[in-house]
C-alpha cells in the first residue's frame, strides 16, 4: 500500500523552518530593507547568540540583555510551554549557561506577576537550567541583585531540586570558595534543601557545607566522604613537604583522590606551576581544561610523553562529543598554543565537533560574511569573533559537500580556494576582513545554477537597488541563512517558500538542511 509513503505525497508536504517572519518591513543596521521576525523566532535567534552583557558592533550589551529579558517575559506568559522548552534546551544541548539562567529567572518572575501560579512548571524550569553545582548560587545571585532577597517558593524549590542532584564532595571543593557571593551553605539556608534519601552521605555533606560557611575554624569533613578527608589531609601538610607529593610515586593519584583541581594546585604549592606540577594534575583534568592550558604546558616544559597523552585525550571523538564545546574553542586554542605539537590534535578535535555537518549532494554555494560588524568578540573573555565562527562553519559545509563554491564577502566578495581533505584551520587563514555588508552583490556575483545557497552572517545587509539577497536566487532553489548575532531585523523572509533562517554557533542546525530537502519540516530543536 503506497497511499502515504510515496514520492508524490512527500513532494506535496509543506516544507518550513522554525524561524518565521511577520511580513512587516524593518531596516537592518546598515539601512537595507529587512523583515521583522515573530517573537518566538526573534527570541530563539537572540538566545543562541547571546553571551549576556556582551555588546555587538551595532548593539550594546545592556540593550541586548533588555531585549532578551523582554522577549522571555512576554513569551513566558503567552507561550509558557514553548519558552520552557527553549530554556531547558538552551542550557542542555546548546550549552548556553548564562542566558538560560537569566531566562529562567525572568520566566518565573513574569509568570508570577501575571498571576500564573503554576508552581510545578515554574519549579521545573528553574531546575532544568541548573546543571553544574555552582549554578544554584549563580541563579540566586542574579535573582537577589535584580529583585531583592524575597525569593519566591517556585525558585527555592527548583533550586533545591538541583542542589540534591548536583552537590557532592568534589563539587564542594571545586565551587564552594570564599570568592562566591552565595556559598553552598548560603544556598542550603535559603532554599531549605533536604538531602536525597537515596544518597546516604548527602546529609553529612550538607552539614559540612553549613559548618564550612558559618564555623570554618571548627568544621570537620565527614568520614563518609573520602574525597573530603583526603583533601583535608593534603591541606594539613606543611608547605615545605607539599612539592614532594607531586613528584613521588602515586602523587597524581593522591591529588585526584583529594579532588585537587589545577586552579587550586598553585595556591596549595605556594610556588610555580612547573612541569612536575602540571604532569601531576593533568591526568585528572577535563578535556576543555586541557585545551585552555596548552600554552601553559609548553611554557612549563611538559614532557613529550605527557603531551602525547594530552593530545590523545583532547582529540578523542567520544571526549569531544561529551564536552559539547563550540568548535571555535578549538580555533582559539590553535591560535594561541605556541607549539606545533598541538596542531594535529586540535584539527582532529575541531573535525569531531563538526560531526553533524551533512554531506550535501549536488552543487552548493556557501557565502561567509566577513564584514566589519562580524568582528565583534563573542565575549569580553574571548578574542574569537563571529567572523571566524562563520568561516569555520562555512568551510566545513563546503569541504563536506559533493561540490561547493566557498565565497567570503563584505563590501566586495571573493572565492576562497580549498581542496578536499585539507585542514579546516589552514583554509581559515585565507579569509580576511572585507569591510561593509553587500550580501546581495555577493549572491549575484557567484550564484550560477547551484542547487542551494547557504549564507552565514549577522544579516545586517546594506541597501541594494537589486533587492534582498534571497531575491537573486530562483524561487524553487532553497536559500538557508545562519544568523550568528540575533539582531532584530533579518535580511529576508523565512519559514516557507524555500527561504529558511537558522541560528547559533552549534553545528546541530545544519542537520535541518537535509530534513527540509527531504520534505520534512524542521521543527524547534527540542521537539
C-alpha distance (Angstrom), angle and dihedral (degrees) to the residues before:
residue distance angle dihedral
X1 . . .
X2 3.83 . .
X3 3.80 103.3 .
X4 3.79 93.7 120.2
X5 3.83 107.1 12.1
X6 3.80 97.2 65.4
X7 3.78 137.1 112.9
X8 3.80 91.7 -115.4
X9 3.79 91.8 54.1
X10 3.79 90.9 50.0
X11 3.81 93.9 49.2
X12 3.81 90.6 51.3
X13 3.82 92.6 53.5
X14 3.78 115.5 110.0
X15 3.80 110.6 -110.5
X16 3.79 117.1 -152.6
X17 3.78 141.2 150.2
X18 3.76 127.1 -137.3
X19 3.82 97.1 -110.8
X20 3.81 107.1 85.2
X21 3.80 135.1 -175.9
X22 3.80 128.4 -138.9
X23 3.81 95.5 -144.8
X24 3.80 92.5 -117.0
X25 3.81 115.9 128.7
X26 3.81 118.5 -122.1
X27 3.78 128.6 172.2
X28 3.78 123.1 -120.0
X29 3.79 120.8 -126.2
X30 3.80 87.7 -98.9
X31 3.81 92.6 54.7
X32 3.78 98.3 -103.7
X33 3.80 120.8 139.8
X34 3.79 107.3 -100.3
X35 3.78 140.3 163.5
X36 3.78 136.6 -105.0
X37 3.79 117.9 -121.5
X38 3.78 124.7 -143.3
X39 3.81 115.9 -101.0
X40 3.80 96.3 -99.6
X41 3.80 92.3 50.3
X42 3.79 93.3 46.5
X43 3.80 91.7 49.7
X44 3.79 93.5 47.2
X45 3.81 94.1 50.9
X46 3.80 92.0 45.0
X47 3.80 92.9 46.1
X48 3.81 96.1 53.1
X49 3.81 91.1 47.5
X50 3.81 98.9 39.7
X51 3.81 119.1 100.6
X52 3.85 88.6 174.4
X53 3.82 122.2 -111.9
X54 3.81 89.7 19.8
X55 3.79 116.3 125.9
X56 3.78 125.4 -142.3
X57 3.79 128.7 -151.9
X58 3.80 91.2 -88.6
X59 3.81 105.4 25.9
X60 3.81 133.6 48.8
X61 3.77 120.5 -125.4
X62 3.81 91.8 -113.1
X63 3.81 92.4 50.2
X64 3.81 91.3 51.6
X65 3.79 91.9 46.6
X66 3.80 91.7 49.6
X67 3.80 91.0 49.7
X68 3.80 90.2 48.1
X69 3.81 95.6 49.8
X70 3.82 92.6 44.3
X71 3.80 91.2 53.9
X72 3.82 92.7 46.3
X73 3.79 91.5 50.0
X74 3.81 92.6 47.8
X75 3.80 94.5 49.6
X76 3.81 95.1 39.8
X77 3.80 86.0 69.6
X78 3.81 100.6 30.7
X79 3.82 98.0 42.3
X80 3.83 110.3 8.4
X81 3.81 96.9 164.0
X82 3.81 93.4 54.8
X83 3.81 92.7 43.5
X84 3.80 92.9 48.9
X85 3.80 89.0 51.3
X86 3.81 91.2 50.4
X87 3.81 93.8 51.0
X88 3.81 94.5 48.4
X89 3.81 91.4 47.3
X90 3.80 91.9 44.9
X91 3.81 92.0 58.6
X92 3.81 95.9 37.9
X93 3.79 115.7 35.0
X94 3.82 96.5 14.7
X95 3.82 92.7 44.7
X96 3.84 94.2 -143.4
X97 3.79 104.6 148.6
X98 3.78 108.3 176.2
X99 3.80 98.4 39.0
X100 3.81 91.0 51.4
X101 3.83 93.6 49.0
X102 3.79 92.1 49.2
X103 3.79 90.6 44.5
X104 3.82 93.5 51.4
X105 3.81 92.5 50.6
X106 3.80 92.1 48.8
X107 3.82 91.0 45.0
X108 3.80 91.5 58.3
X109 3.81 94.4 41.2
X110 3.80 92.6 52.5
X111 3.80 93.8 47.5
X112 3.79 93.5 48.2
X113 3.80 90.8 49.6
X114 3.80 89.7 49.6
X115 3.80 91.1 51.7
X116 3.81 93.6 -111.1
X117 3.78 96.4 142.4
X118 3.80 98.8 173.7
X119 3.78 91.5 142.7
X120 3.78 95.8 -175.7
X121 3.83 93.6 57.1
X122 3.79 92.4 46.2
X123 3.79 91.2 46.6
X124 3.81 92.4 49.2
X125 3.80 92.8 50.6
X126 3.80 91.6 53.5
X127 3.80 92.3 48.1
X128 3.82 93.3 45.8
X129 3.81 94.4 62.1
X130 3.82 95.8 47.7
X131 3.80 106.7 87.0
X132 3.81 102.6 141.3
X133 3.79 127.0 57.9
X134 3.81 95.1 -118.8
X135 3.80 92.8 54.6
X136 3.84 99.6 79.0
X137 3.80 87.0 61.8
X138 3.81 91.5 44.1
X139 3.79 91.8 53.8
X140 3.80 92.1 47.2
X141 3.79 89.4 49.0
X142 3.80 90.8 53.6
X143 3.79 94.0 45.4
X144 3.80 96.9 48.0
X145 3.81 94.1 43.6
X146 3.80 90.1 52.9
X147 3.82 104.5 31.3
X148 3.80 107.0 17.0
X149 3.79 133.0 -112.3
X150 3.81 95.7 -57.3
X151 3.81 97.0 103.5
X152 3.84 113.4 -173.1
X153 3.79 121.7 -127.2
X154 3.84 97.7 -108.1
X155 3.80 89.8 56.4
X156 3.80 92.3 47.0
X157 3.79 93.2 47.1
X158 3.80 93.9 46.5
X159 3.80 90.2 50.7
X160 3.81 91.0 46.8
X161 3.81 90.0 53.7
X162 3.80 89.6 52.7
X163 3.81 93.3 46.0
X164 3.79 91.0 57.6
X165 3.82 89.6 52.2
X166 3.78 98.6 42.5
X167 3.79 112.7 31.8
X168 3.81 113.4 96.8
X169 3.77 138.3 142.5
X170 3.81 93.7 -92.0
X171 3.79 94.4 45.2
X172 3.81 90.1 50.4
X173 3.80 91.2 53.9
X174 3.81 92.0 46.9
X175 3.80 102.0 42.7
X176 3.82 109.5 19.2
X177 3.79 96.7 87.7
X178 3.78 133.2 145.4
X179 3.82 91.2 -112.5
X180 3.81 91.4 68.7
X181 3.78 119.8 97.2
X182 3.80 89.6 -147.4
X183 3.79 113.8 38.8
X184 3.82 120.2 -164.0
X185 3.81 89.0 -98.4
X186 3.81 91.7 52.6
X187 3.80 90.9 52.0
X188 3.82 91.6 48.7
X189 3.80 91.4 49.9
X190 3.78 93.7 48.8
X191 3.80 100.8 44.9
X192 3.85 98.1 31.9
X193 3.81 92.3 -133.7
X194 3.79 113.6 -172.0
X195 3.82 121.7 -152.2
X196 3.79 121.5 -93.1
X197 3.83 104.7 -101.7
X198 3.82 90.4 -141.7
X199 3.82 91.7 58.1
X200 3.76 103.7 65.6
X201 3.80 94.0 -173.6
X202 3.80 95.4 54.6
X203 3.79 96.1 83.4
X204 3.80 89.8 58.4
X205 3.80 90.1 46.6
X206 3.81 92.4 53.2
X207 3.80 92.1 49.0
X208 3.80 90.5 49.7
X209 3.81 91.8 49.0
X210 3.81 89.2 53.5
X211 3.81 91.7 47.4
X212 3.83 91.6 48.6
X213 3.77 89.0 53.9
X214 3.78 100.8 43.3
X215 3.82 105.2 21.9
X216 3.81 106.9 22.8
X217 3.79 93.6 157.8
X218 3.79 92.9 63.0
X219 3.82 102.1 27.6
X220 3.81 111.8 126.5
X221 3.81 121.5 -163.9
X222 3.81 112.4 -120.8
X223 3.79 115.5 -107.4
X224 3.82 88.9 -136.5
X225 3.82 89.8 71.7
X226 3.83 107.6 60.5
X227 3.80 96.2 -170.9
X228 3.79 90.6 61.6
X229 3.80 95.0 48.9
X230 3.82 90.7 46.0
X231 3.80 89.9 50.7
X232 3.80 91.9 49.9
X233 3.80 90.0 52.2
X234 3.80 91.2 53.2
X235 3.79 92.5 47.5
X236 3.81 90.2 51.0
X237 3.81 93.3 58.2
X238 3.81 115.1 106.3
X239 3.80 111.5 -104.1
X240 3.79 92.6 -116.7
X241 3.82 90.8 58.9
X242 3.80 98.0 48.4
X243 3.79 101.0 82.0
X244 3.79 89.5 55.7
X245 3.81 88.4 62.8
X246 3.80 93.9 62.6
X247 3.79 93.9 47.7
X248 3.80 97.1 45.1
X249 3.83 124.2 91.7
X250 3.78 108.8 -84.2
X251 3.79 92.4 18.5
X252 3.81 94.2 127.4
X253 3.80 90.7 50.2
X254 3.80 91.1 49.9
X255 3.80 91.7 52.5
X256 3.81 90.6 49.6
X257 3.81 93.4 47.9
X258 3.80 88.8 52.6
X259 3.81 93.4 50.4
X260 3.80 91.9 -118.7
X261 3.80 109.1 171.1
X262 3.78 125.0 -155.5
X263 3.82 88.6 -115.5
X264 3.81 91.0 58.5
X265 3.80 98.2 39.4
X266 3.80 98.3 79.3
X267 3.79 91.3 51.2
X268 3.79 91.3 48.5
X269 3.80 92.2 49.5
X270 3.80 91.4 43.3
X271 3.75 86.5 -147.4
X272 3.80 142.6 76.5
X273 3.78 125.2 -51.2
X274 3.79 96.0 -117.5
X275 3.82 126.7 171.6
X276 3.81 92.9 -82.0
X277 3.81 92.2 52.8
X278 3.80 93.5 49.0
X279 3.81 93.1 44.8
X280 3.81 90.0 53.2
X281 3.81 95.1 51.9
X282 3.82 100.3 34.2
X283 3.85 93.8 83.3
X284 3.82 90.7 61.5
X285 3.81 96.9 42.5
X286 3.80 121.8 107.4
X287 3.79 121.6 -118.6
X288 3.80 97.4 -102.6
X289 3.81 92.2 45.0
X290 3.80 86.0 56.3
X291 3.81 92.1 48.6
X292 3.81 91.8 50.8
X293 3.82 92.5 50.7
X294 3.81 102.8 47.4
X295 3.79 91.4 109.8
X296 3.81 90.4 50.7
X297 3.80 91.0 51.3
X298 3.80 90.9 54.3
X299 3.79 94.0 45.5
X300 3.80 90.7 51.2
X301 3.81 92.6 48.1
X302 3.80 99.8 -116.9
X303 3.81 109.5 -169.2
X304 3.80 123.1 -101.5
X305 3.81 89.7 -116.8
X306 3.80 92.9 57.8
X307 3.81 91.1 40.5
X308 3.80 88.5 56.5
X309 3.80 89.6 54.2
X310 3.80 90.1 50.6
X311 3.81 91.2 48.4
X312 3.80 91.8 50.5
X313 3.80 92.4 50.8
X314 3.80 99.2 46.2
X315 3.82 92.1 47.4
X316 3.81 96.7 45.5
X317 3.84 108.1 118.8
X318 3.80 93.7 -139.7
X319 3.81 92.2 49.0
X320 3.81 91.7 48.6
X321 3.79 91.4 49.3
X322 3.81 92.5 48.6
X323 3.82 92.8 49.0
X324 3.84 91.3 57.8
X325 3.78 90.9 -158.2
X326 3.78 123.8 162.4
X327 3.81 113.4 -103.4
X328 3.80 91.9 -119.7
X329 3.83 89.0 68.4
X330 3.80 88.1 70.2
X331 3.79 90.8 46.9
X332 3.81 89.4 54.0
X333 3.79 91.0 51.7
X334 3.79 91.2 47.2
X335 3.79 91.2 52.6
X336 3.79 94.6 48.5
X337 3.80 105.3 34.9
X338 3.82 106.5 95.9
X339 3.79 98.8 -155.8
X340 3.80 126.6 80.3
X341 3.81 89.4 -142.9
X342 3.82 88.3 82.1
X343 3.81 97.5 49.1
X344 3.80 97.6 83.8
X345 3.85 97.9 44.9
X346 3.80 91.1 45.7
X347 3.79 90.6 50.4
X348 3.80 89.3 50.3
X349 3.81 91.8 47.5
X350 3.79 91.2 49.7
X351 3.78 89.4 51.5
X352 3.81 91.8 50.6
X353 3.82 90.8 49.3
X354 3.82 88.4 57.2
X355 3.79 93.8 50.5
X356 3.80 93.6 124.4
X357 3.80 95.3 58.3
X358 3.83 103.2 115.2
X359 3.81 127.1 -130.0
X360 3.81 98.4 -118.7
X361 3.82 118.5 -151.2
X362 3.80 125.8 -132.5
X363 3.80 122.4 12.8
X364 3.79 122.2 -29.0
X365 3.81 130.4 -170.3
X366 3.83 111.4 -150.3
X367 3.81 116.9 -167.0
X368 3.82 119.4 -169.4
X369 3.80 119.7 -162.9
X370 3.81 111.3 -132.0
X371 3.80 97.1 165.4
X372 3.80 122.8 136.4
X373 3.80 95.4 -97.1
X374 3.81 90.6 59.7
X375 3.81 91.9 63.7
X376 3.80 96.1 74.1
X377 3.81 109.4 118.6
X378 3.78 117.1 -105.3
X379 3.80 89.4 -125.7
X380 3.79 140.2 -8.9
X381 3.80 88.4 -101.8
X382 3.78 95.1 52.7
X383 3.78 134.3 69.6
X384 3.81 89.2 -161.2
X385 3.78 118.0 105.4
X386 3.79 140.5 -166.0
X387 3.80 91.8 -102.8
X388 3.81 91.4 63.7
X389 3.81 92.4 41.2
X390 3.80 88.7 53.5
X391 3.79 91.2 48.5
X392 3.82 91.9 51.8
X393 3.78 93.5 54.0
X394 3.78 95.8 39.7
X395 3.79 92.3 50.9
X396 3.80 92.9 46.0
X397 3.81 92.0 52.1
X398 3.80 92.5 46.8
X399 3.79 94.5 48.2
X400 3.81 93.2 49.6
X401 3.80 96.1 44.7
X402 3.80 121.4 98.2
X403 3.79 87.8 -119.8
X404 3.80 127.8 -5.8
X405 3.79 142.6 167.6
X406 3.81 112.1 -145.0
X407 3.81 116.2 -154.3
X408 3.79 133.8 177.9
X409 3.79 118.2 -154.9
X410 3.78 144.2 -176.5
X411 3.79 123.2 130.0
X412 3.78 85.1 -18.2
X413 3.78 132.2 17.5
X414 3.78 136.7 -136.1
X415 3.80 137.3 176.8
X416 3.82 117.2 -107.8
X417 3.80 114.9 -139.2
X418 3.80 121.8 -135.9
X419 3.78 139.9 153.7
X420 3.79 127.1 -137.5
X421 3.80 111.5 -94.0
X422 3.80 93.0 19.2
X423 3.80 119.6 136.9
X424 3.81 111.6 -86.2
X425 3.80 88.5 -145.6
X426 3.81 91.1 56.2
X427 3.80 92.2 50.2
X428 3.81 89.4 53.1
X429 3.80 89.2 63.9
X430 3.84 88.6 68.3
X431 3.79 94.0 62.7
X432 3.80 121.1 94.2
X433 3.82 143.8 -179.3
X434 3.80 107.6 -83.1
X435 3.81 104.7 -177.9
X436 3.84 119.6 -134.1
X437 3.81 130.5 28.6
X438 3.80 110.5 -104.0
X439 3.79 97.0 158.7
X440 3.79 95.5 157.6
X441 3.81 92.2 56.0
X442 3.81 90.9 50.9
X443 3.79 92.6 52.5
X444 3.81 92.2 46.2
X445 3.79 92.0 49.0
X446 3.80 97.6 49.0
X447 3.80 109.7 26.5
X448 3.80 106.7 106.2
X449 3.78 108.7 162.4
X450 3.81 95.6 -57.3
X451 3.81 119.2 169.5
X452 3.80 92.0 -125.8
X453 3.81 141.6 -1.9
X454 3.82 125.2 -137.5
X455 3.82 120.5 -167.0
X456 3.82 120.6 -171.0
X457 3.81 106.7 -165.1
X458 3.82 150.1 116.1
X459 3.84 87.2 -105.7
X460 3.81 94.4 -128.1
X461 3.80 93.5 134.1
X462 3.78 122.3 175.3
X463 3.80 122.5 -119.7
X464 3.79 115.2 -79.6
X465 3.80 127.6 -172.8
X466 3.81 86.9 -142.4
X467 3.83 93.3 63.8
X468 3.80 131.8 -120.6
X469 3.82 123.5 -14.6
X470 3.78 93.1 -108.8
X471 3.81 93.1 52.9
X472 3.80 88.6 68.6
X473 3.81 91.4 68.5
X474 3.82 124.9 70.3
X475 3.79 112.6 -97.7
X476 3.81 93.6 -116.9
X477 3.84 92.3 57.1
X478 3.82 114.2 85.7
X479 3.80 118.2 -122.9
X480 3.81 117.5 -163.3
X481 3.80 122.1 -164.9
X482 3.81 123.0 -163.8
X483 3.79 109.7 -158.8
X484 3.81 112.7 -156.2
X485 3.80 100.0 177.4
X486 3.81 110.1 42.8
X487 3.80 98.7 -135.5
X488 3.77 115.4 168.9
X489 3.80 100.1 -113.0
X490 3.80 122.0 61.3
X491 3.79 125.7 -153.9
X492 3.82 94.6 -124.7
X493 3.83 143.1 5.7
X494 3.79 118.1 -79.5
X495 3.76 141.1 -167.2
X496 3.79 105.6 57.9
X497 3.78 141.4 20.9
X498 3.81 97.5 56.5
X499 3.81 92.1 -61.4
X500 3.80 114.0 113.9
X501 3.82 135.0 170.1
X502 3.79 126.2 -162.5
X503 3.77 131.7 175.9
X504 3.75 147.2 -148.0
X505 3.75 142.3 44.3
X506 3.80 96.9 -84.4
X507 3.77 121.2 104.6
X508 3.83 89.4 -140.2
X509 3.79 88.8 89.2
X510 3.80 91.7 63.8
X511 3.79 88.9 69.0
X512 3.81 86.5 71.7
X513 3.83 92.8 71.9
X514 3.81 97.0 68.5
X515 3.81 90.5 40.0
X516 3.78 91.9 56.7
X517 3.80 93.4 42.9
X518 3.80 90.6 50.6
X519 3.78 89.6 57.1
X520 3.80 95.4 -102.1
X521 3.77 118.0 127.3
X522 3.80 116.7 -123.2
X523 3.79 109.1 -124.6
X524 3.81 128.8 -170.3
X525 3.84 109.5 -62.8
X526 3.81 95.2 -114.0
X527 3.80 95.1 55.4
